[in-house]
Amino acid sequence: MPLYDYKAVDPNGKVVAGTLDARDEEDLLIRLQGMALELVRSREIKPSRFFGKRKITRRDLIDFSLHLEQLLRAGISVLEGLEDIRSSTTNPMFRGVLAAVIADIEGGLTLSGALERHPEAFDKVMVSLVRAGEESGRLAEVFKNITDALKWQDEVIAQTVRALLYPAFVIVVVSGVVSFMMIYLVPQLVRFITSLGQELPLHTRALIATSNAFVHHWYLVFGVPLALVAAYRLLHQRSPGFRLWADRYKLRIPVMGRILEKIALGRFAGYFALTYSSGVSIIEGLRLCRDVVANAWIAKGIEEAEWHLTQGDAISSAFDKVGLFPVLIVRMLRVGESTGSLDEALRNVAYFYEREVREAIEKMQTLIEPALTVVLGAILGWVMLSVLGPVYDSISRIMVG
């Protein structure tokens, strides 16, 4: 929905300014009247043509969950807590969403019902957890669990970005250096090499062919990889069959595949523990976990385990029959069943995978840096050998002659 800047007057005559999302100005007027405010003027906030509108980030949600949990524990009502958070947030889009949530609650909706009306900010998992917290009377505890889960997810993503940032920078630099050599430097050297009038070795002819491809077919050299990436993303979004196939083989990529698998399984264990401890039913919790693992192949395995559960199997037996999940998860599920502390067992699994992911990312980073250095050295060595080899042969013939 569009976002509006508005100025209004409260019953005491005080001018109130803020932002609020609404379908149109008439809907904005109704929402403000529900907040006991009289609209003075409003203006629709247009997204920037160059940078777009500011999105609701994971950090916004972490601050929201953390502050609401603390306010609820202090005995402050949900509405007062939301008002405090809305006034303190710096993200105008999130401030507008919170204003709409407040208006919806004042209109008679529950907190979970109001959050559900804004899927761009609050996903199905969060809405279901809040609904379970409302039903069980443990809303503050639920928001604490949500905060911990979001912090863990944010930390894993930050670790992955840090691990990939340097390799990505080196790859860009190497690509730039190689492109410069192939487009500008090598053609200059080729004219000199061919002027020697001797038969060129295979590696020199390969260098010349590569340089010609960069010079005469640069649009293919740079366009084909970009087109392949775009086609992969389009198919991954729109084709369930392709997404299932791609996510399955993504887990088989050397080194990186194991990291992706551990991240997905860690998120599953953490969120399953979160839903279970918050009072969400096991079947509903598994259904929600399918959306958070971010891997269609693992989500399919969770769906199969869910089906086995509906047939009367125990949780550990259902996951064991799928044949996809590691022994660690099945064993810990069995321990949780026998001790009656399934959420604690799952948290131990999530902690284990969190540590494994951190160590694996660190190892991958230490391997990628020297590997990229070797690749760059090999490319430079190929160019030098291809250029200096014929020159050395010519000089040798002259000296012998």
C-alpha positions in Angstrom: 0.0 0.0 0.0 1.1 3.6 -0.5 2.8 5.4 2.3 1.5 8.9 3.4 3.1 11.7 5.4 0.4 13.4 7.4 -0.3 16.1 9.9 -3.3 15.8 12.2 -4.7 17.2 15.3 -5.5 15.2 18.4 -8.5 15.8 20.7 -6.4 18.3 22.8 -5.6 20.4 19.8 -2.0 19.2 19.6 -0.5 18.8 16.1 0.7 15.3 15.4 2.9 14.4 12.4 3.7 10.9 11.2 3.6 8.4 8.4 0.9 5.8 7.7 0.2 3.3 4.9 -3.3 3.4 3.4 -5.0 2.3 0.2 -5.9 6.0 -0.6 -6.5 9.3 1.1 -10.0 8.3 2.1 -8.7 5.1 3.8 -6.0 7.3 5.5 -8.8 9.6 6.9 -10.6 6.5 8.3 -7.5 5.1 9.9 -6.6 8.5 11.5 -10.2 8.8 12.8 -9.8 5.4 14.4 -6.8 6.8 16.2 -8.8 9.8 17.4 -7.0 12.2 15.0 -8.4 14.8 12.7 -6.5 15.0 9.4 -5.1 18.4 8.5 -3.1 17.6 5.3 -1.3 14.5 3.8 1.1 13.7 1.1 1.9 10.4 -0.6 5.6 9.4 -0.3 6.9 8.5 -3.7 9.8 6.0 -3.9 13.0 7.5 -5.2 13.6 6.9 -8.9 17.2 5.9 -8.2 17.3 4.3 -4.8 13.7 3.1 -4.2 12.0 3.1 -0.9 13.7 2.0 2.2 12.8 -1.6 3.1 12.0 -3.1 6.4 15.2 -4.8 7.5 15.9 -7.7 9.8 17.5 -5.2 12.2 14.1 -3.3 12.4 12.4 -6.6 13.3 15.0 -7.4 15.9 14.6 -4.0 17.6 10.8 -4.3 17.4 10.8 -7.8 19.0 13.4 -6.8 21.7 11.7 -3.6 22.7 8.2 -5.1 22.7 9.3 -8.0 24.9 11.0 -5.6 27.4 7.9 -3.3 27.5 5.5 -6.2 28.0 7.7 -7.6 30.8 7.5 -4.1 32.4 3.7 -4.3 32.5 3.1 -1.9 29.6 0.2 -2.8 27.4 0.6 -3.9 23.8 -0.8 -0.6 22.4 1.4 1.6 24.5 4.4 -0.5 23.6 3.7 -0.2 19.9 3.2 3.6 20.3 6.6 3.8 22.0 8.3 1.7 19.3 6.6 3.6 16.5 7.8 7.0 17.8 11.4 5.7 18.2 11.9 3.9 14.9 13.8 5.8 12.2 12.6 3.7 9.2 9.6 5.7 7.8 8.1 2.6 6.1 8.2 0.5 9.3 6.8 3.5 11.2 3.9 3.6 8.8 3.3 -0.2 9.2 3.3 0.1 13.0 0.8 3.0 12.8 -1.4 0.8 10.7 -1.0 -2.1 13.2 -2.0 0.3 16.0 -5.1 1.4 14.1 -6.1 -2.2 13.4 -5.8 -3.2 17.1 -7.8 -0.1 18.1 -10.3 -1.3 15.5 -10.8 -4.6 17.3 -8.1 -6.9 15.9 -5.7 -8.9 18.0 -1.9 -8.2 17.7 -1.4 -11.3 15.5 -4.4 -10.4 13.3 -3.0 -6.9 12.8 0.5 -8.2 12.0 -0.9 -10.7 9.6 -2.2 -7.8 7.4 1.3 -6.7 6.7 3.2 -9.7 5.2 5.8 -7.3 3.8 7.1 -6.9 7.3 5.9 -9.9 9.4 6.1 -13.4 7.9 3.9 -16.4 8.6 6.2 -17.8 11.3 6.2 -14.6 13.3 2.4 -14.2 13.0 1.9 -17.8 14.1 4.2 -17.5 17.1 2.5 -14.3 18.2 -0.9 -15.9 17.9 0.4 -18.9 20.0 1.8 -16.4 22.6 -1.6 -14.7 22.8 -3.4 -17.9 23.3 -1.0 -19.2 26.0 -0.5 -15.9 27.7 3.3 -16.0 27.1 3.6 -13.1 24.6 6.7 -11.6 26.2 8.5 -15.0 26.2 7.5 -15.5 22.6 9.0 -12.2 21.6 12.2 -13.0 23.4 12.4 -16.3 21.4 11.7 -14.4 18.2 14.5 -11.9 19.0 17.0 -14.7 19.7 16.0 -16.5 16.4 16.4 -13.3 14.3 19.7 -12.5 16.0 21.0 -15.9 15.1 19.8 -15.6 11.5 21.4 -12.1 11.3 24.7 -13.4 12.6 24.9 -16.3 10.2 24.1 -14.0 7.3 26.8 -11.5 8.5 29.4 -14.3 8.8 28.6 -15.5 5.3 28.8 -12.0 3.8 32.1 -11.4 5.6 33.4 -14.7 4.2 32.4 -13.9 0.7 33.2 -10.2 0.6 37.0 -10.6 0.1 36.7 -13.4 -2.5 34.1 -11.4 -4.4 36.4 -8.3 -4.4 39.4 -10.4 -5.6 37.2 -12.0 -8.3 36.2 -8.6 -9.5 39.8 -7.4 -9.5 41.0 -10.5 -11.3 38.2 -10.2 -13.9 39.2 -6.6 -14.5 42.9 -7.4 -14.9 42.2 -10.3 -17.2 39.8 -8.2 -19.3 42.3 -5.3 -19.6 45.1 -7.8 -20.6 42.9 -9.6 -23.2 41.3 -6.4 -24.7 44.2 -4.0 -24.7 47.6 -5.5 -23.7 47.6 -8.9 -25.5 46.6 -7.5 -28.9 49.6 -5.1 -28.7 51.9 -8.1 -28.0 50.3 -10.3 -30.6 51.3 -7.9 -33.4 54.9 -8.2 -32.2 54.8 -12.0 -31.8 53.3 -12.5 -35.3 55.9 -10.2 -36.8 58.6 -12.8 -35.8 57.3 -15.0 -38.6 57.6 -18.3 -36.7 55.2 -21.1 -35.9 53.5 -20.3 -32.6 53.1 -22.9 -29.8 49.6 -24.1 -28.8 49.4 -22.1 -25.6 50.2 -18.9 -27.5 47.6 -19.6 -30.2 45.1 -20.3 -27.3 46.0 -16.9 -25.8 45.5 -15.1 -29.1 42.1 -16.9 -29.6 41.0 -15.9 -26.1 42.0 -12.3 -26.8 40.2 -12.2 -30.1 37.0 -13.5 -28.3 37.3 -10.6 -25.8 37.9 -8.0 -28.5 35.4 -9.1 -31.1 32.8 -10.9 -29.0 32.9 -9.0 -25.8 29.1 -8.9 -25.6 29.0 -12.7 -25.4 31.9 -12.9 -23.0 30.2 -10.6 -20.5 26.5 -11.1 -21.5 26.3 -14.9 -21.5 27.2 -15.2 -17.8 24.8 -12.5 -16.8 22.1 -14.0 -18.9 22.7 -17.4 -17.3 22.4 -15.9 -13.8 19.2 -14.1 -14.7 17.7 -17.2 -16.3 18.6 -19.3 -13.2 17.0 -16.8 -10.8 13.9 -16.5 -13.0 13.5 -20.3 -13.2 14.2 -20.7 -9.5 11.4 -18.3 -8.7 8.8 -19.5 -11.1 9.4 -23.2 -11.7 8.9 -25.5 -8.6 10.4 -28.4 -10.5 13.6 -26.5 -11.4 13.8 -25.1 -7.8 13.6 -28.6 -6.3 16.3 -29.9 -8.7 18.6 -26.9 -8.2 18.3 -26.9 -4.4 19.0 -30.6 -4.3 22.2 -30.3 -6.3 23.2 -27.1 -4.6 23.8 -29.2 -1.5 26.3 -31.3 -3.4 28.6 -28.4 -4.3 32.1 -29.1 -2.8 32.7 -27.2 0.5 29.9 -24.7 -0.1 27.2 -27.4 -0.3 27.9 -28.7 3.2 27.8 -25.1 4.5 24.4 -24.5 2.9 23.0 -27.7 4.2 24.2 -26.9 7.8 22.6 -23.4 7.6 19.3 -24.9 6.4 19.3 -27.6 9.0 20.3 -25.2 11.8 17.5 -22.9 10.8 15.0 -25.8 10.8 16.1 -27.0 14.3 16.1 -23.5 15.7 12.7 -22.5 14.3 11.1 -25.9 15.2 12.3 -25.5 18.8 11.0 -21.9 18.7 7.5 -22.9 17.5 7.3 -25.9 19.8 8.3 -24.0 22.9 5.9 -21.2 22.0 2.9 -23.5 22.0 2.5 -24.0 18.2 1.4 -27.6 17.4 4.0 -29.9 15.9 2.3 -30.2 12.5 1.8 -26.5 12.2 5.4 -25.9 13.4 6.7 -28.2 10.7 4.5 -26.5 8.1 6.0 -23.1 9.1 9.6 -24.5 9.1 9.2 -25.4 5.4 9.1 -21.7 4.6 12.2 -20.8 6.6 14.8 -23.4 5.5 15.1 -21.6 2.1 15.8 -24.9 0.4 13.1 -26.7 -1.6 14.7 -30.1 -1.3 14.9 -30.0 2.5 11.4 -28.5 2.7 10.2 -31.5 0.7 11.8 -33.8 3.3 10.1 -31.9 6.1 6.8 -32.3 4.3 7.3 -36.0 4.0 8.1 -36.2 7.7 4.9 -34.3 8.4 3.0 -36.9 6.4 4.5 -39.7 8.4 3.4 -37.9 11.6 -0.2 -37.7 10.4 0.0 -41.5 9.9 0.8 -42.0 13.6 4.6 -42.2 13.6 6.7 -40.7 16.4 8.7 -37.6 15.5 12.1 -39.3 15.4 10.7 -42.2 13.4 9.0 -39.9 10.9 12.3 -38.0 10.2 14.3 -41.3 10.1 11.9 -42.7 7.4 12.5 -39.7 5.2 16.2 -40.6 4.9 17.3 -37.1 4.3 18.1 -35.8 7.7 21.5 -36.6 9.4 21.7 -39.0 12.3 22.3 -36.2 14.7 18.9 -34.7 14.2 17.1 -38.1 14.4 19.0 -39.0 17.6 18.3 -35.7 19.3 14.6 -35.9 18.3 14.5 -39.3 20.0 16.2 -38.0 23.1 13.8 -35.1 23.2 10.8 -37.5 23.0 12.1 -39.7 25.7 13.0 -36.8 28.1 10.0 -34.6 27.3 12.2 -31.7 26.4 12.0 -31.7 22.6 12.6 -27.9 22.4 15.8 -28.2 24.4 17.1 -31.0 22.2 16.4 -29.0 19.1 18.2 -26.0 20.5 21.2 -28.1 21.1 21.1 -29.2 17.4 20.8 -25.6 16.3 23.7 -24.6 18.5 25.8 -27.4 17.1 25.1 -26.4 13.5 25.7 -22.7 14.4 29.2 -23.6 15.5 29.8 -25.9 12.5 28.7 -23.1 10.1 31.0 -20.6 11.8 34.0 -23.0 11.6 33.2 -24.1 8.0 32.9 -20.5 6.8 36.3 -19.6 8.4 37.9 -22.7 6.8 36.3 -21.8 3.4 37.7 -18.3 3.7 41.2 -19.5 4.4 41.0 -21.8 1.4 39.5 -19.3 -1.1 42.1 -16.6 -0.6 45.2 -18.7 -1.6 43.1 -20.4 -4.4 42.3 -17.1 -6.0 45.9 -16.0 -5.7 47.0 -19.2 -7.5 44.4 -18.7 -10.2 45.6 -15.1 -10.8 49.2 -16.3 -10.8 48.4 -19.0 -13.3 46.7 -16.6 -15.7 49.6 -14.1 -15.5 52.1 -17.0 -16.0 50.1 -18.2 -19.1 50.3 -14.7 -20.6 54.0 -14.3 -19.9 54.8 -17.8 -21.1 52.8 -17.3 -24.3 54.4 -14.0 -25.1 58.0 -14.5 -24.0 58.2 -18.1 -25.3 58.2 -17.2 -29.0 60.5 -14.2 -28.3 63.0 -16.5 -26.5 62.8 -19.0 -29.4 63.6 -16.2 -31.9 66.5 -14.9 -29.9 67.9 -18.5 -29.5 67.7 -19.0 -33.3 69.5 -15.7 -34.0 72.3 -16.5 -31.5 72.7 -20.0 -33.0 72.6 -18.6 -36.6 
